[in-house]
Amino acid sequence: MPSNEAHRAAVLGSPIAHSLSPALHRAAYEELGLENWSYDRFDVDEEGLPGFVEGLDPSWAGLSLTMPLKRVIIPLLDGITDTAASVEAVNTVVLAEDGRRTGDNTDIPGMVAALRERGVDKVESAAVLGAGATASSALAALAGICAGPVTAYVRSAARADEMRGWGERLGADVRIADWTRAEEAFRAPLVIATTPAGTTDALAEAVPATPGTLFDVLYEPWPTRLASRWAAAGGPVVGGLDLLVHQAVLQVEQMTGCPKAPLAVMRAAGRTALHGRKPEASG
């Protein structure tokens, strides 16, 4: 896109006030010399999404989407990538100059990239704590790097059925275990925690003496009790900020057309934004 024209992008969701995406994207624009690019946040719910999308003018280049919009955006798009289709979730919309809207999911390759950065390219087995939307993205990421079974620890029969269904769809060998046995997850060489803040606190005491790798998708509050205990035991920990930065790198590249977004600069901006928040603003 011509550098002398104004271009807009933003993150949408509800609630959205604590999103780190503006800090990451703006840092990338500054580093890349994109002076006429702006990135904002808008509190938009399911009911308001169609009107917001229809109101976009040609200056808009892209949207980042968080909950609860990742699935409801799909009917409003002209097409989605195979990656987004695999989990029926879109977190990135690229708006072409001809008006075409294309949805993608950068969470999945973002997870893979975050793990690879810590030296995790392949594992023989894995465990997933939780069964929500992020868990399906975790299964999609694991389908490419896990050679053996993935055990999902869930709280209900309905969640168990959902995870089995995602496993079949994604080609992952998913085994189901009840949440009451979640401590057994720590036997796996890779554990991905996808649950809300505080959910895994009670499991922290069960971290083994020599743990594998933990990927805890939370970034606020950070570190979680589980991540702290895991790191104290000497196990590698991948956090939610790692995921957020890696998926945002892909978003910046798609929206701006720049081939290489500044990962280190964006991560530093995210850390600075987190450190500047008051404790009561966490969550």
Residue pairs with C-beta under 8 A, 6 or more apart in sequence:
1 7
1 61
1 97
1 256
1 257
3 33
3 34
3 35
3 36
4 36
5 36
5 59
6 36
6 37
6 38
6 59
7 34
7 36
7 37
7 38
7 59
7 60
7 61
7 256
8 37
8 38
8 39
8 40
8 59
8 60
8 61
9 25
9 37
9 38
9 39
9 40
9 60
9 61
9 62
9 63
9 64
9 255
10 39
10 40
10 41
10 42
10 63
10 64
11 19
11 21
11 22
11 39
11 40
11 41
11 42
11 63
11 64
11 65
11 66
12 41
12 42
12 44
12 49
12 52
12 63
12 64
12 65
12 66
12 69
13 19
13 43
13 44
13 65
13 66
13 67
13 68
13 69
14 43
14 44
14 45
14 67
14 68
14 69
15 43
16 41
16 42
16 43
16 44
16 66
17 41
17 43
18 220
18 277
18 281
18 283
19 41
19 66
20 219
20 241
20 244
20 270
20 273
20 274
21 39
21 41
21 64
21 66
21 244
21 248
22 39
22 40
22 41
23 269
23 270
23 272
23 273
24 244
24 245
24 248
24 266
24 269
24 270
25 39
25 64
25 248
25 251
25 252
25 266
26 39
26 269
27 262
27 265
27 266
27 268
27 269
28 34
28 248
28 249
28 252
28 256
28 261
28 262
28 265
28 266
29 35
29 37
29 38
29 39
29 252
29 256
31 262
31 265
32 252
32 256
32 258
32 261
32 262
34 256
34 258
37 61
37 256
42 52
44 52
44 69
45 68
45 69
46 68
46 69
46 72
49 69
49 72
49 73
49 76
50 76
53 73
53 76
53 101
56 95
58 97
58 99
60 95
61 94
61 95
61 255
61 256
62 92
62 93
62 94
62 95
62 251
62 254
62 255
63 92
63 93
63 95
64 91
64 92
64 248
64 251
65 73
65 90
65 91
65 92
65 93
66 91
67 133
70 89
70 90
70 91
70 133
71 88
71 89
71 90
73 90
73 93
73 103
74 80
74 84
74 88
74 90
74 103
76 101
77 90
77 93
77 101
77 102
77 103
78 100
78 101
78 102
79 100
79 101
79 102
79 103
80 90
80 102
80 103
80 104
81 102
81 103
81 104
81 105
83 104
83 105
83 108
83 109
83 140
84 90
84 103
84 104
84 105
86 105
86 108
86 140
86 169
86 170
87 105
87 108
87 133
87 136
87 137
87 140
87 166
87 170
89 105
89 107
89 133
89 136
89 137
90 103
90 104
90 105
91 104
91 105
91 106
91 107
91 247
91 251
92 103
92 104
92 105
92 106
92 250
92 251
92 254
92 255
93 101
93 102
93 103
93 104
94 101
94 102
94 104
94 254
94 255
95 101
96 102
104 254
105 137
106 247
106 248
106 250
106 251
106 254
107 134
107 137
107 243
107 247
108 137
108 140
108 141
109 141
109 246
109 247
109 250
110 243
110 244
110 246
110 247
110 248
110 249
110 250
111 137
111 138
111 141
111 192
111 215
111 243
111 246
111 247
112 141
112 144
112 145
113 246
113 249
114 215
114 238
114 242
114 243
114 245
114 246
115 121
115 141
115 145
115 190
115 213
115 215
115 238
117 238
117 242
117 246
118 213
118 236
118 238
118 242
119 236
120 145
120 190
120 213
120 236
120 238
121 145
122 145
122 146
122 147
123 145
123 146
123 147
123 148
123 188
123 189
123 190
123 212
123 213
124 146
124 147
124 148
124 189
125 146
125 147
125 148
125 149
125 150
125 151
125 188
125 189
125 190
126 142
126 146
126 150
126 151
126 188
126 189
126 190
126 191
126 192
127 150
127 151
127 152
127 153
127 184
127 185
127 186
127 187
127 188
127 190
127 191
127 192
128 135
128 138
128 139
128 142
128 150
128 151
128 152
128 153
128 163
128 191
128 192
128 194
129 153
129 182
129 185
129 191
129 192
129 193
129 194
129 195
129 199
129 200
130 152
130 153
130 154
130 193
130 194
130 195
130 199
131 152
131 154
131 155
131 159
131 160
131 162
131 163
131 194
132 194
132 195
134 194
134 217
135 152
135 163
135 166
135 192
135 194
136 162
136 166
136 170
138 192
138 194
138 215
138 217
139 150
139 152
139 163
139 166
139 167
139 170
139 172
139 174
140 166
140 170
140 172
142 150
142 172
142 190
142 192
143 170
143 171
143 172
146 172
146 190
148 173
149 173
149 174
149 175
150 167
150 172
150 173
150 174
150 175
151 174
151 175
151 176
151 177
151 184
151 185
151 188
152 160
152 163
152 167
152 174
152 175
152 176
152 177
153 177
153 178
153 179
153 181
153 182
153 184
153 185
154 160
154 163
154 176
154 177
154 178
154 179
155 178
155 179
160 176
163 174
163 176
164 174
164 176
166 172
166 174
167 173
167 174
168 174
177 184
177 185
182 200
182 203
183 203
183 206
185 191
186 203
186 206
186 207
186 208
186 211
186 212
187 208
188 212
189 212
189 213
190 212
190 213
190 215
191 211
191 212
191 213
191 214
191 215
192 215
192 217
193 200
193 214
193 215
193 216
193 217
193 218
193 224
193 226
194 217
196 218
197 218
197 220
197 221
197 224
197 283
200 216
200 224
200 225
200 226
201 224
201 225
201 226
203 226
204 225
204 226
204 228
204 229
205 229
207 226
207 229
207 230
207 233
207 235
208 233
209 233
210 233
210 234
210 235
211 230
211 233
211 234
211 235
212 235
212 236
213 235
213 236
213 237
213 238
214 226
214 227
214 230
214 235
214 236
214 237
214 238
215 237
215 238
215 239
215 243
216 223
216 224
216 226
216 227
216 237
216 238
216 239
216 240
217 239
217 240
217 243
218 224
218 239
218 240
219 239
219 240
219 241
219 243
219 244
219 270
219 274
220 240
220 274
220 277
220 282
220 283
221 282
221 283
222 239
222 240
222 241
222 274
223 231
223 237
223 239
227 237
227 239
230 237
231 237
241 267
241 270
241 271
241 274
242 267
244 270
245 263
245 266
245 267
245 270
246 263
248 261
248 266
249 261
249 263
249 266
250 261
252 258
252 261
252 266
253 259
253 260
253 261
